[in-house]
Structures are given as structure tokens and as C-alpha cells.
């Protein structure tokens, strides 16, 4: 069986989703960043005498000594363990991880989203330590790891997997420990099964997390207050949502449902928080049964406002919610498991940790996608309008930024970082702004080819008139989450840059032009966005787009490329369309436009059915100078003109309302019908034939 | 989880492949045939007094009595059973079933490819009998079933599944019998698990098949001789194929491989047979280990020719094949299971029967797609050329037929059946013809909307100048299998017929214009063929196409719509492209053109990669009068012209070589560049603008 991975980019974190070979090969893993290195700066060299360790590396000697002591102690595991696996995740398998949960970063020194550490213990206080990470983090790892650590370059030829390494390092009967709260069911099984086949055993800690025990200055838990989301934003009360969930549970014969994803809990009870960077969520679980609904969270966060919102204190009726302490979740699951009145407990197959899973006896398990996942992705009318409104205000900030750049860049005063900072300022002036939805990817020239790029002091480049500039950014607003990418050039783009930009744009337009059936999964719709690049022998190695939340996470189901779970083909689904092209060491192009699935206006309706299509929600102009109109067909040109007309008619009035007349003028100038340009360049080939014909015919006429 | 089904049509048998909701709803299941009924003919009515049973129904009273006696006896099952399931399949889970294996048809009277019978026994010689079939066979079932049988209209509202019915019919501890040789692993589990959950049990027969025991005039086993396929046809010796298979086995750490699919065995040893209608295969199994290869078949069929081809009698070397009796397969599998030197046995997850599966202990199982399936689908250079050659000769017959129809149809002398018969005659005159690859779908007017249609005496319609005519047919040739569909009109098609024909054609062309990556699965490429219809609010409810064999089965992997197993994206893969449109009760359109996957000629090659595209292999003209050129874009028109040029240049010389000058002239007339037509109709809108411009400019020039 094939098991390639697709890299999904565009928002702050880059993450990997399983996919098929459309993104196979090198393209799957983004290239290592080509950072500008300060003179004298260099990677570590543990084979040199003495070893060279960059000053940026963390000294982990004492931490590892203390960790191995813990591995030896019986306080954490029943009996000592010979290896300890430290995953990067949190107890909710979140994409964005709070600082307090960055245990792998703490123990190894390696920051970054991807990577798993393993520490062995030879029984006499010694042992090895290794960290696995993918090519995006190779250079960073060399700068951050001291020589206690082996850098395992994941997916490179000859590099063992974690299990292969454990098999070779540990003796017979070797015992490997892990915190079951930090891994999914499948990750656990991916370790446990082959270890068992090799006569070793994976053991869950019974006495808490070993890293937490040695983390002296671990950040305290967030005490950020909860925010209530009113009906004007959610369009549906939490009471109605719970009623709908109970209906789904009943269809599945589930007597209980355990929700562990932070955004699912937040969506369900119409609350928001800020416990995790960029995602307006709070640490919580929920358990729903036919007549109870219990939230497990830090009860100190339950303000009077929240109390009133949840109508806490009511004692009868199915719409009564109870609140319990966050860390009582596992015992609550155990109680359900022991309750003879509860026949089946629904847990999400993909997003439940092994800790929760292992408390539910197999006979009681319903392992399936959470019903919240699907409901949340299909936005109701209020959420649809909210997302559209948020994107109008967001477009104001984005247009303001692009106009400002046109003026500031030639003066040489803008860098990737200062540009992104200014954009953040502009966004923050918009109504209902709540923060960024991810750290902006502000990338000039070659940095744009690093798909996961985020500017740092070391990599920061000026934005110039001789480089392509890619800006992928988004905000959180009370009425919706935004995520948009545009690529621009403030000087003279090369023909190849224009050609590839146009192919990317054609891919995006092809996607918007699709008409499809209800229930269609993303995998059926993915090829259209890639087709123009493929036909030129070019491609991009990441996903074509992702769902996004209604003032929630910037990444959620569905995805282009997905073949199960949440389909794209549902009216009210929001999904980004973001093809790209990346020329290593040169430039990167990505055009990301949010789309909403709506009914298509078709000439016929076979057997009375309706068909679906995409409506653009992001309304920010494409840059005319980057487009080679003669490569596009009539349908694509028509869409492009219609799009810019919609941009003028929607963003224009908002700019006027906000009194931004300079931006209004800029917008009008940059959205005038592209038709003119097309005729002057695009239809050249065709029209020249006709001009010849005209000449010939005129000569006939005139004789 | 979603589990819709897609109907794959086009060749003799219609079959169902699992798919996703692109074909959900009514469209999945073809409409019931609207047959012309003879006066007085009527369906059965078991509620009438007395019941009305059509004369075409089979009297099954005595058969059911004898079957229930067998269910009571301990000769077949350890202890009596209360229900017996009679599947439609054979011991190789074949698509086409030999008459001898049509047990469900024998016991119930219901012929047709789809349907499962279940007979219950109340212990006193009575009980019920029910047969489940899909909507394609409802009418036929009413005509063929007597009143002993309940017709279960599968997938209709309120109709129980087999398991639901068994649960309601049988008491606690009920015992359900089945022949484990006739069901796949998943079918077995689909019965066994829910029955077990309900306190009942599925039992495999230990004393042979109960139907065979009461089938007095059961046809004898086929004694058709085996045919050897030389290297000039196969391009690869069986020795080399076995070497390659052993490499794949080694990669999977498999010590033995059990092959159960008839076409896989035939392909592996370069032999063909005729034990099954339309498929040039023979009943056999094969087991390959690191140093043995054993065929299990009727040893009487091993002629001197076969003996010499297989070099039987050699005693040393890995290229020595042994031949054993067909019915010793199961004991051979048991021996492998008991052999401590055999650690892992590879059996195909999809195509192995429960009988074989149950002999392999779980610890020894490798359940995965057969390696032959993938190898077979990627044709080598000799096979590629053979298939192309076969399609050239096949196109001669097809063009000859279309030309003949143009003359004969207006004279009113041709029917669906006589037409198909004549086409068969024409094919049979071509070199290396070995028979039909399926029973032709020759369908006039409303019969064309019945996707599985095959003309019978009852349904036979004349081919007229006022109807659309659809002909889907194919042949077996020593160098390749063919399968082609064209739709034509011998009078004046309606505007709607032309519009829908053009949408179907545009879908086919869109598919041919795709450029994609190596390893791409069919599901990613499926939408392109459907897109033009979708954009008009129209669709078809079957698969877009299927692989086909090199003088083997007309249906094999890969499929459009497939998301695992065999990818489409491999050079040398042959797959049909066959979108369609079906207007119930009116007409059907399908355009089926075989394609070969080849490297695309792209402007760039990202990271040195090559990209793939489709080359047309079927070379039969489309009918110009059915095409509305003004609906098509430039790329589609260019493809269409290139295609017809290729038809002229490839089929033309062959027609001349065969001395068929009249057909040559017909072909030239029907493949002249369509460009002319386009300009006269298609570019009307565009050119009228330019004509105005010309007029305006000329007036300027002339002043």
C-alpha cells in the first residue's frame, strides 16, 4: 500500500496529511531554508575535536541525567524503562502547541512543529538521545541540538525509523515508556505492534509525565478567560447543537460521545479562549450522553458570563450542562465504561489519544469520525455571512498593505518582518479583530520557495523591486477566521515568473469553475488546480486547500485530497484554494483564495438534482503585471473579470465607508476589467490571423 | 463512512465497484429496462387467486424440497442448518460465470449476473425462499421466479438486507450454511459478524455444495484445450514473470503466494483457455514459493504443447513448474500453513475466497493486493503494440459496420440483434480473432438508456433513422482485447441529443487532455470526464473506465474512481475512457475510447520528473453531425482534429491493405478535418464580432 504524505501549507504551521502520490517524491518535503548566515556562524560538528557546538544550542546534559533518573525510578512506570519517547503533541493532538506542552523542544532544544525525541537509559545513568525531524528542520536542529543528541534526518536514505532504532538499541525484553496522553491511537499502535513483534514492550506511564517532572520553570497553565460567542456569530445555540449531536449519536446507537479536540469543544458550547497560540480555543473535553453534557476544564475560567451563557446550575432537562475539573476526564470515561446503562461510547478514531481510548473496552467502542467535525465544517447562514464580512474587512487591510508596499518598497525601507508587522497593525484596526490566525509567511525572493517559511532575524530579507514577494497571512475576527495569500512583484517580473504565476492562477480558476455533486470528497477535485502546472511539467508539493473555522482554527476539515470523513460537496463548506509554484533558491508563488460551496446555476437539473460550485470569499485583486493573459482560455478570463468586478463592488464601498479614499482609488485602478489587457496581449495570436483576413478581404472589397 | 457503489458498464457484464458519492443516489443503479412486452405477457402475481405465474418462470418446488432435505442431513454440514445462502459467484470470484457455476440461477430460475438466494428450512420440510437482486433485474425476476420465491428488491426502501432478513426469520442460535468457496473474505465477514452479534452462526459446508448435490443435469466441467501464448504476444516469458513475482514476494517477506484469480494465473504462465464465456481463461490456481511454482488445474488439459511450453518434467531449478490436480489446492494451502519453513503466505485481500483464507492461520497471513494484478496492468512494449494492432483491425470491422449501417438502416432492414450479429461476422474476418470479449450492447432509442442492455428477442428493436443508436462491443484477438463504444444517428438528431453527445465527447476529450503524475490513482482523474455534464446539471451513473487485458478479461484493474491497488499513472496502462449520458425512455449516449498511458511532452520537467498523459488506442471516428462544435474550446477542437487525423493515417492504410476501398472512402469522408465544420458553426459567435470589425475597418480603409 502506498502511503505518501502531502504537506499542507499556508497558515502558520505546516502540517502533514496522508495523501496519495500526487505529491510523492522530493516535492512532498519542502526544501531546507536557504538562510542568510551571519559570518562565523556554523552548524555543530560533534565529530570534531573538540566538538563544535553552536552557541545557539541548548546544554541538555543535566536534563538528560535527571530524565534517566526518572526512567530508573518506579514513580512513573511500573518497573524501570530502557527508553522514553517524547512526542511533540499535546493531550488534544492539537496542531498548535502551547509553550507549556512543548516537551520535546524543552528536552532537546529543538523548536519547530515536527519532531519526536527518544532517550535511552543503559541502567548506569548513561544512554543515547536522538531526535527525529523532517528536512524542514535539519539546519535548525544542527543549530539547536548539543552533542548529547543524534539528529535523525527523517525520510533520508539509511536513517532508521524510531522503532527500527529502538529494536537495534534495546536488548531482549526492552521496555519503552511513553505518555499515552500525547499520542493518537494509531501512533501508539505504530510503536507498540512492531516492538511487541520484536519481543519488546511499549508501556504507558502511570505516574505522570517524566519531562514535566524535571521541567523546573515550566510555564504555568493558561488562565486566559473564556469568551462567549453569541447567536449573532454562531447562528445556533449550544442547546440546539447538542440536540443535533444527540441525534447523530442515536443514529449510531452511541450512548456517550467523548470530544477531545479543542476546536470541537469550543464550537459545541459556543465558547472561545486563548490557551493556544493563534487558535481561539481553551483546554477542555466534553462528554455528551442522552441526558447529560459535561465540560471538563479549568473551573476557575468559568466566569459569571460563562455561567450565565451555559445556564449552569440548572438541574433538570437535557439542556443542562455541568462543568467538571479538567483532569477528571479519564475517571469520567472509566465510569462510563463501567456503567452498564452505557452500551456504546463514541470516540473519534483520528483525534483521540491512546490514554482515553484505552479506558474504553473494545466491546463498547464506536471508533468513527466525530460528528462535530462534519457539522462544524458546514457553516450555517449566520456563520457564512460572518465569514464573508470578516473577509471584506480583512481585504481592506490587505489592499491597504499592498498599496503601501507599492510606495514603500521602491524606497527600500521594508523587510519581510517590518512588512508583516505593518500588515498586522492594519488588520488590528479592523472591527472585531481578535489577533492573527497564524504567524504570517512574509517571504521575499528565495525565501518564498520555502513553503513553511516564517521570517526570523536571521533570515529576514528586504522586500525589493527585483524580487517576487509572497504574503500568506490571516486574522481572527469575532465573525470569522481569514487566511489569504497573494504574490506580487514591485519591479519587472521575469517571463518565467509571469508564466508560472499564470499557471498557478489558472489552477485556482479551474478549481473555482468546477461543478460537482453533493457529497464529493476533495480528492476528486484536487487535480483541476494542479492541471495547468502539470501540463507544463511543473507542480507543487503541498495540499490544494483546507477548511477553516468560524472564529476557530485556521485549519480544519475538509481538505482537497481527502477521500473520507468530511466531504467538500456540502453547501456552506468553506475551503481555501491555494495552488502554488516554488522554484528552489529563486522565488515562490502561491495564490490562496477562500471559497464557499454553493449551489451551481446549471442549465438542466438531472432527476431534479442540484449541483455545487465554489464562490470566492477572499476578495483581494491578483496582480495584473504577473498575468500572461494569452495563456488563459475564455472561461478563465471571464472568471477573472467577474472576480475583479466582485472585488470592486464589494470592497470598494467598504473602503469608502472607512474613508480610505486612497485605497479605494488604488483598488479601482487594480481591478479595472482585465479584458483590455487580454485583448492587447492575450488575443494577439488569434487577432493577427484575423487582421490578415481583414487585409485580404478589404482588398477584395476595395477592388 | 460512506459506501456508495459505482456501476461499471460497457462490456458484456455490468458490475459494481465500490466508489464514492459521485454516483450516489438513483444514478448508481441503472433504470429498469423498458422492454417491449408481447401482448398478454405479464409479471407474476403471487397474491392473485390463483397466483399468476408467467410461463417463463421455473417450477422450483421439487428442487427446494430436495434442497431442504440436504439442509437437514448431516452429510453437508455438521448438524442441520436453518438457512442456506446461495451466492452467484464461482470459486475464483470471477466476473463472468460458467454455466456450471450458475447455482443461484439454477435453484431460483433467475438468470442475470447479480443476485443471491437464501432458502430457509423450518425443520418440517417447509420454509421460505428469497432472492435479492438489483433494479436491473426486477422485471426479469418477476418473469423467471415462481411463487416459491420472494423477490427482494435490493436497495429499495423497506427491503431488508440478507442479514436483516435472516435475523428476523431465524430463532435464537439459528445456523446459516454457505459454501465458503463462493464468497470473498469480506462477504463472509459481512454475513458472519452481524449474525454472530445476534446469537446466530454462519457455518461452512464440510461435505460439498448443496446445490451441486441436487443438480441432476449440471453441465460437466469444460474440457476446452489450453492455448499457449508465445513471446511474440506476451513479450515476457513465464519464467521471467515468476522471477519478478518472487522479487515482489521477497520485498513483502512472503514465502508463498497463492493466486486464485483466473486471469492472473493465465497471465503468469502465458496460457489461455475457454472455460468461461468471453474470458480466455481456464480454471486453475497457482502457488509460488521461492523455489517452486505449482499450477492446480484439470491435468487432462495439459497437452504436449502445454507440457513443452511449461517445460514440465524438469526436476531442478527455480524455473521448474509442477502441475497438480485442481481440487488439491486446499490441501496444498494447508500443507503450507503447517510447514514451519513457510513464515508468511500472501493471499489477495480482495479476490481470495473464504475457503482459502480460512486455511491460512492469521499469524502467517499477508493480506494484500496480488502482485500480479499490478504487473499485469502495466503492459510491456510487445503487449502495447499487440493491443494497438488489435485495435487497428478492430477499427476496420467497426468502420465497416458503421458504413454498412448508413446504407442498411434507411432501408429498414436492421435490428439490434441482426446488426450485432453482422458486426461479429465482420470482426471474425480479422486476423487473430478469437471470439467476442463480451456480448455486444446493441441498443436503439430508449434501449440505449438501459446501461446494461443486451438485446433479446423480447426487447429487440429495429435500428431506424429516427433513433439514436449505441453500439458497445469488443473482440478477443491473440494480440489484444478490444472494447469500444460509439453512438450514432442515421437521421436528424435533436438539438438536445447533439448537446448531450457533445458534452459526453467533451468529457472524453478532457480526460485525454489530462497530464498527471506517476502513481496517480483513478479517483483523481475521474472528475475531468464528468465535468462538462456536471456544468450543465447532467451526469452519468457509472464508472468512467476500466483497464483491459492483453487477450484476457475485458475488465481488469485499474479503474477510474479507484483510490488504492493499481494506479492509472503508469506508462503502459490501458484504460477505457467512456463517459455517457442516459435519458430514461428516450436515448443513451456513450463514447468509449481505449487509452494508453504514456509520457507527456511537457515544456518543463520539474526536478527532472516526467509527467504522463493518455494516447488514444481506439481509432474509430466520432459522428460529426452529433457534435455542436460551438460548445467546445480550442484545446478540445484541436484534440478532435488530431484524433481524426490519426484515425485516417492509421486505419486508412490498413483498409487499403485489406482492399476495402469503399470503407477507405467512407473513412476519409468521415475524418476530414472537423476544423471546417467548427468555423462554419462553432466560431460563429466569435467570428461575427470580427466580421463586424472587418466591415467597420474596411469602411475606414476604403475611405
Interface residues (C-beta under 8 A of the other chain):
Chain A: X1 X2 X20 X21 X22 X24 X25 X26 X27 X368 X513 X514 X515 X516 X517 X518 X519 X520 X521 X523 X524 X525 X526 X527 X528 X531 X534 X535 X536 X537 X538 X539 X563 X564 X567 X569 X600 X602 X603 X604 X605 X606 X607 X609 X610 X611 X633 X634 X635 X690 X693 X694 X697 X698 X701 X702
Chain B: X1 X2 X20 X21 X22 X24 X25 X26 X27 X368 X513 X514 X515 X516 X517 X518 X519 X520 X521 X523 X524 X525 X526 X527 X528 X531 X534 X535 X536 X537 X538 X539 X563 X564 X567 X569 X600 X602 X603 X604 X605 X606 X607 X609 X610 X611 X633 X634 X635 X690 X693 X694 X697 X698 X701 X702
